C-alpha cells in the first residue's frame, strides 16, 4: 500500500500523470477508508473482550464452574450472568467469547487489577474515537498521512542508488534475473516453485521458457510458479525470441515404426502457449536424439542399427555440420528406414556461425548484441572478456549477456592473452 501511495504522491507533482489522477484518488481513498475500518474493528474487539473480562472477574463468575459438567450448561450459565450487562457491549456475546473466558489462567484472575483494566478500556475508547474521527474526515486524514510519509519511512532509508537517464530501454534488457527456474521431466512441469526438482537456470518474471517434449512437441510459455507442459520433457531453457544463433539438432522416428529423419533448426516467430509439432505429425512419432547449441555447434554422432534381415552396415557416422539449417517445420533428411538401436556422441561440436559482435552499454552496465553502447569486438565461443577494477582485482569471464558489472571498472575489453598489462598502484600499508 505504501508503494501505491508514494506513486500517487509523485503523480500529483507530475504533469504527465494528470489523466490518471482522478482514478488514483478514488482507489487511494478506498484503501485508506478500508484500512481505518479494519483498525476500528480490531479496536472494538479488544474493547469488547476487555470489558467482558473485567465483568467476568469482578462478578466472580468462575467460582461456580465446578457445578457444570458440560460446555452447554456452562455457557447457558454465563449467558444468564451476562444478561444484565448486555447494553454495555458494542456487539452480541458469542460462544467464542465465552470459550476465551474459560481459558483465562487462574494466576491472571488472582492478579487482576481493576484500575489497570479501566485504564486500558479508556485508552481503547480514545483510540476508537480518533479512528472514527479520521473516517468522518478522510480528506484531512489523507493529507496528514502523506505529509508524515517521509518523516516515518525516510529516516535511515536514504536513496542508495544512482539516478541515470534511460532512453528507450526495453524492460527485457535491464531486468534482473533473480529467480531460479526448475524442471520436472517425468511429470511435465516447469516453474520457479519446483525447488526440489532439476535446476534449469536463472530467470525473471517477465521471461519466457522454451520446452521440448519426447513426442516432438515444442512450446513457448511465460515463466510462472508451476506450469504443466506435457510429460517426458527432454529440454527446457529461458527463451530469447531475438536469438538467431541457438541451433537445435534433432533426429526423430516417424510414427511407431517408421523411418528416422534428421534436421537442424532455430526457433523464431512463435506464439506463446501454442504447441508446435517438430515431427512429420505422424501418430506415435518420437525424438531419438536432441541437442541444443547456443553458438550453432555441430557435433558428430554415431548411429547403431538393430540387426534385422540382411542389413550389412549397422554402424555409421553423421556430421551435423554438413546439414543445412532449416525451419522448425521442415520434415528433415532421411537417416535410415531401419530401427535405430543406439546413438552415441562421437565428437563434440564447434561453432559453425560467424563470430558474434558484443557491445557494452554503460548506462545500464550490461552487455548486449543490439549495437547499444561501446563495441567490444567479435567473439567466438572460446573468446573471453578482461575486467580490471580500481581495487586492483582482475578477472577473465565468458561474455554472457546476463552478467552484471561493478561501478569501479577501469578496464573492460576483449581478452588477449598476449597483450601485457602495466599498472602503477598505491600500497596502502607502506603508503
Buried (B, 14 or more C-beta within 10 A) or exposed (E): EEEEBBEBBEBEEEEEBEEEEEEBBEEBEEBBBEBBEEBBEEBBBBBBBBBBBBBBBEEEBBEEEEEBEEEEEBBEBBBEBBEEBEEEBEEEBEEEBBEEBBEBEEEEEEEBEEEEBEEBBEBBEEBBEBBEEBBEEEEEBBEEBBEEEEEEEEEEEEEEEEEEEEEEBEEEBBBEBEEEBBBBBEBBBBBBEBEEBEEBBBBBEEBBBBBBBBBBBBBBBEBEEEBEBBBBBBBBBBBBBEBBBBBBBBBBBBBEEBBBBBBBBBBEEBEEEEBBBBBBEBEEBBBBBBBBBBBBBBBBBBBEBEEEEEEEEEEEEBEBBEBEBBEBEBEBBEBBEBBBEEBEEEEEBBBBBEEBBBBBBEEBBBBBBEEBBEEBBEBEBEBBBBBBBEEEEEEEEEBEEBEEBEEEBEEBBBBEEEEEEEEEEEEEEEE
